[in-house]
Amino acid sequence: GGNPQLSIQYGNQFLDNVVLEDVPLCAAPKDIDLMSLTQNSATIVWDIDPINNIVPTNFRITVRDLAGDSILGKYNDFLFVGDGNVCSIEGLKSDSRYAVTLRSDCSEDDKGVSKYSDDFIFKTLCEPSNLPYTENFDATERLLPSCWLINPDNQASVEISSSGFGYGGEGYSLKFAGNPTKSAYIVTDQFAHAGNDLEV
């Protein structure tokens, strides 16, 4: 045991939101990312910084929709073996957002479980659209269609504009604003049609 002490010699010092915790024995997953994504599934990967040379191989995963409801009881603190720090999540709905949290389970090494990771939020792909397809951007409340994606490194590069300079001269149009260091691009939703005979 011990008594934490704060010593002040000169001037004013401020202290707030003090948290004292046990030293972690089981390393928590971090830097969660997507390896692959479909309309109904996602495969995630993550990193681990081992503690005392213990590298967790067992993990617990919780998957929730953004209303906070755990989906499919299977993914409510579900224990699994994360070979290569990879996990595939099945049974999702298309065009839907989910939040994933992970924690390591070091019970086999008598080190308990880790803290949960921060939420990792992702959105599943949309179902493919059929032709003919039309989008004039006039009924989107100045938002891109939900299944379109903007360059994540330059979100401000694309917007729905009502300047009147768009194609046709009235209504809304899609405005691109590139710069010398970042590209401006969008990715539409998928189409249920061969790509070699499309006309845009």
C-alpha positions in Angstrom: 0.0 0.0 0.0 1.0 3.6 -0.2 -0.2 7.2 0.2 -0.1 9.2 -3.0 1.3 12.7 -2.3 1.4 16.0 -4.2 4.1 18.5 -3.3 3.8 22.1 -4.4 6.7 24.5 -3.9 6.0 27.5 -6.1 2.9 29.1 -7.6 -0.6 27.6 -8.0 -1.2 24.1 -9.2 -4.6 22.6 -10.1 -5.8 19.0 -9.9 -9.0 17.5 -11.2 -10.6 14.2 -12.2 -8.2 12.0 -10.2 -8.4 8.3 -11.0 -6.5 5.6 -9.1 -6.6 2.1 -10.6 -4.9 -1.2 -10.3 -1.9 -1.9 -12.5 -3.3 -3.8 -15.5 -2.3 -7.4 -15.8 -4.1 -8.2 -19.1 -3.4 -6.1 -22.2 -6.4 -4.4 -23.8 -7.0 -4.5 -27.6 -6.3 -1.2 -29.3 -6.3 0.4 -32.8 -9.3 -1.7 -34.1 -9.8 -1.4 -37.8 -11.7 -3.1 -40.7 -10.0 -5.8 -42.7 -13.1 -6.4 -44.9 -16.7 -5.4 -45.1 -19.9 -6.6 -46.9 -23.6 -5.9 -46.6 -24.0 -8.5 -43.8 -20.6 -9.0 -42.3 -17.4 -7.3 -41.1 -13.9 -8.6 -40.3 -12.0 -6.6 -37.8 -8.3 -6.6 -36.8 -6.5 -5.0 -33.8 -3.2 -4.6 -32.1 -2.0 -5.6 -28.6 0.9 -4.3 -26.5 1.8 -7.4 -24.3 2.1 -6.9 -20.5 4.9 -9.0 -18.8 5.3 -10.9 -22.1 1.7 -12.2 -21.9 0.1 -12.0 -25.4 -3.6 -12.6 -25.1 -5.2 -15.0 -27.6 -8.7 -15.1 -26.0 -11.0 -12.1 -26.4 -14.5 -11.0 -25.6 -16.5 -9.0 -28.1 -19.7 -7.0 -27.8 -21.4 -5.7 -30.9 -24.2 -3.1 -30.5 -26.4 -1.1 -32.9 -26.2 2.7 -32.3 -29.3 2.5 -30.1 -27.0 0.7 -27.7 -28.8 -2.7 -28.1 -26.5 -5.8 -28.3 -27.2 -7.7 -31.5 -27.5 -11.4 -31.6 -26.9 -12.6 -28.0 -23.9 -14.4 -29.5 -22.0 -11.0 -29.6 -22.8 -9.9 -26.0 -19.4 -10.3 -24.3 -18.9 -13.4 -26.5 -15.6 -15.3 -25.8 -13.6 -16.4 -28.8 -10.1 -17.2 -29.9 -8.6 -14.3 -31.9 -6.1 -16.1 -34.1 -3.9 -13.3 -35.5 -6.0 -10.7 -33.8 -8.8 -11.1 -36.3 -12.6 -11.6 -35.8 -15.4 -12.0 -38.3 -18.8 -10.7 -37.4 -21.8 -12.2 -39.2 -25.5 -11.6 -39.4 -25.5 -7.8 -39.7 -28.0 -5.7 -41.6 -27.0 -3.8 -44.7 -26.6 0.0 -44.6 -26.4 0.0 -40.8 -24.0 1.4 -38.2 -22.6 -0.8 -35.4 -20.3 -0.2 -32.5 -17.7 -2.9 -31.5 -15.9 -3.2 -28.2 -13.2 -5.8 -27.4 -11.4 -6.9 -24.2 -8.8 -9.5 -23.7 -9.4 -12.5 -21.5 -6.3 -13.7 -19.7 -8.0 -16.0 -17.3 -5.9 -19.0 -18.5 -2.9 -17.1 -17.2 -4.7 -16.1 -13.9 -4.5 -12.4 -15.0 -8.3 -11.8 -15.3 -9.7 -9.6 -18.1 -8.6 -6.3 -19.6 -10.6 -3.1 -19.9 -12.8 -2.8 -22.9 -11.4 -1.0 -25.9 -12.9 2.2 -27.1 -15.9 1.9 -29.4 -15.1 1.1 -33.0 -17.9 2.3 -35.2 -18.5 1.1 -38.7 -21.3 1.0 -41.3 -22.1 -2.0 -43.5 -22.4 -1.7 -47.2 -25.7 -1.0 -48.9 -27.5 -3.5 -51.1 -26.6 -2.9 -54.8 -28.9 -0.5 -56.7 -30.6 -1.4 -59.9 -30.5 0.5 -63.2 -31.8 3.0 -64.3 -30.5 5.2 -61.5 -31.0 8.9 -61.1 -29.6 11.3 -58.4 -30.2 15.1 -58.8 -29.2 16.0 -55.2 -32.4 18.1 -54.8 -34.1 15.8 -52.2 -31.1 15.0 -49.9 -31.4 17.9 -47.4 -27.9 18.8 -48.5 -26.6 15.4 -47.5 -25.0 12.9 -49.8 -27.0 9.7 -50.4 -26.4 7.5 -47.4 -24.5 4.9 -49.4 -22.0 7.3 -51.0 -18.6 7.8 -49.5 -16.3 10.8 -49.5 -12.5 10.6 -49.5 -12.0 10.1 -45.7 -8.8 12.1 -45.8 -10.6 15.1 -47.3 -14.2 15.2 -46.0 -14.6 18.9 -46.7 -13.8 18.4 -50.4 -17.3 17.5 -51.4 -20.6 19.2 -50.6 -24.1 19.7 -51.9 -24.2 23.2 -53.3 -27.1 25.5 -54.2 -24.9 28.2 -55.8 -26.7 28.0 -59.1 -23.5 27.2 -61.0 -24.2 23.5 -61.1 -25.3 21.5 -64.1 -28.7 22.9 -65.3 -28.2 26.2 -63.5 -30.8 25.6 -60.7 -31.5 23.4 -57.8 -28.7 21.6 -55.9 -25.6 20.0 -57.4 -22.5 18.2 -56.2 -19.5 20.4 -55.7 -15.9 19.2 -55.6 -13.2 21.3 -54.1 -9.8 19.7 -54.5 -6.5 21.2 -53.3 -2.8 20.6 -54.2 -2.3 18.0 -51.4 -5.5 16.1 -51.1 -7.8 14.5 -53.7 -11.5 15.2 -53.9 -13.5 12.1 -54.8 -16.7 10.2 -54.0 -17.6 6.6 -54.2 -21.2 5.8 -55.1 -23.2 2.7 -53.9 -22.8 -0.5 -55.8 -24.9 -1.3 -58.9 -26.3 -4.7 -59.8 -24.9 -4.4 -63.3 -21.6 -5.2 -65.1 -19.2 -2.3 -64.9 -17.9 -2.6 -68.5 -21.1 -1.3 -70.2 -22.2 1.5 -67.9 -22.7 5.1 -69.1 -22.5 7.9 -66.6 
